[in-house]
């Protein structure tokens, strides 16, 4: 009945705009009233052409069709002596859109949002557009917590049937979360639970994190965090009963209440395997993280089923499933699980596809693959391949997809979806360091030149202590089995006179060739051989040892230097490591035949230990030993120097170790130990880019050079170990990692050069 009534109304509306006439053969068609719309557009919507018969039904249809275009606010159909006359009144066009009071967003961002809702300059104006535009602008402000925003629209007619639209915006204040209440908690305190979630009340850092601004997405994530926290501690029946979000009448304050039901804590009484095991049960049970007698943990249960499925995936069962079936005893508050295993069919990898690499050659990516086409599917090798491709650092995204081959039951195709990112950089800038002062730097580099995976770079930087100019090139796959090859040319000037070291200046020019070889997925050895010439300048007040060295070896000694290194990287991340170890063994030898004959051996070991989910402890040890051979000694400019923001904090850079009345001499033995405990910055929530911490450092440099008496305080000062402690602030800024330290030396001696505030940009131990 309603549909018939609506149809009758539409027909009546259309008929009202069409004059009654008898059917006639159209001799001509005339369109009146158009200004911007082309006549051909109107002709295209008409249901009749010249020479055809026009009826009242076709007239009504023409009116309905033209109205539906949205281009006209009035349409009339008339007949004049067999001429069909279409009279239209166009809707005005939007000539311009302006904003007054818009500060929270760039105007282009709001224009884009309006354009996506078909509201932009050049489009047809309709009064309904105003309401739609106002709602879209308000929606933009709601995303940043401005719930009190008001929008007033002014429409100004212009010539040629156009209008100008002006939006006057009163942005209002940003609404802040004034309280978050958790109701129903008994086992854990409210403050403990609030410390887990991202949303929070205003704090002294929330201006940066914006976590005091309500967001439905953030609240949903926080509710899941609470659910995981309880379910990982045995609360199998935990439930979030309801959430209430209210806003004050002035739209400035938001109040959140979360009602939870903890339920009872359940203990695991048994875990067994069922289904088709395929592998020895004892081997699969080792993958089960959930243990009898412990509280139930959803996280451990998920880890167990995932590990079993991945273990079967390593054997070629790409679609293996492991599902846990619980047996709950509510009276005793216990739960037992049977993990049912369905391995599916063992499958082969028919083809490996790579898509999205418009610049990088296929071979550069394929040489990182550890899964082979035609071999059994191996999930471990595929994940390793994905990590290796990602570590190339040529791509912003690397996704792995596996699809069954149509018409088969034992074959799959694997696709790596790549999203490339810029791999070249041009840098020119100014920096500052607590030890080097003002630093000027410039560089140009390309780590994936012509999509070949090869690196080439040219860099220059200068400061009051260092000036470096260098050209380097590396081919990471000089051979098909991953042997790398490269070369470097460099010109370096080092002037440490402002550091309190014994006065001297060196200018070193050199060139080397290098190669590296991966001996496993985690281990790599590398070698380089280079020729180096060092021009040495000493002064009247330089240490006697420096002057004596120049007298024996000359002002510009040459050296043929061979270096060898081994590294093993087990860290979970190179940018923000939370677990794992990093080891490096390094040696440098000046070969016989030229002016210098010396050796240096070094070892570094770093261990990251997660204390809790957010607190990380890092242990770092550096050992070094050097000396001369064949009657030579370790050059003083190759000696070890310790102290500063990257070694023993709280002491000035390179200020520790043997010294005479003219300054620090350096040494042939080095020991540095660091312990750091870092945690999220208070008020930063889950933001990992801002961290605070405390540290303890120990270190020293000794010398076994001729004439040096270890511990001879009258000449060399006290060269026993130095200790320091302090606070650190770390920020992974968009320009690189920044670390600042406020240190307190614990056993400084007379003559030590201490420095309580230090910072370093772009380096960590």
Protein Blocks (a to p, Z undefined) as FASTA:
>chain_A
ZZmmmmmmmmmmmmmmpccddddddfbdcdehiaklcfklmmmmpcbdehiacdfklmmm
mmmmmmmnopacbdcdddeehiacdddddddddfbdcdehiakbcfklmmmmmmmnopae
hiacdfklmmmmmmmmmmmmmmnopakbccdddddddehhiacddddddebjadddfbdc
dehiakbcfklmmmmpmbdcddfklmmnopmpccfklmmmmmmmmmmmmmmnopamgccf
bacddddfklpaccddddddebjadddfbdcdedjekpafklmmmmpmbdghiacdfklm
mmmmmmmmmmmmmnopakbccdddddddfklopadddddddebjadddfbacdehiambc
fklmmmmpcbdghiacdfklmmmmmmmmmmnopafbdcddddddehiakbccdddddddd
dfbdcdddddddfklopadddddddfbgghlopacdddddddfkbccdddddddfblbfn
opacddddddddddfklnopacdddddddddddddddfbfkbccddddddddddddddfk
bcfklmmmmmmnojbdcdddddddddddfbfbfklccbdcddddddddddehiabdcddd
dddddddddfblmlccdddddddddddeehiacdfklmcceedjklcghiaehkgccddf
kbcebjabdcddddddddddehklmafkbccdddddddddddfbehiaghiaklnopabd
cdddddddddddfkbpcdddddddfkbcehiacdfbdcdehiaZZ
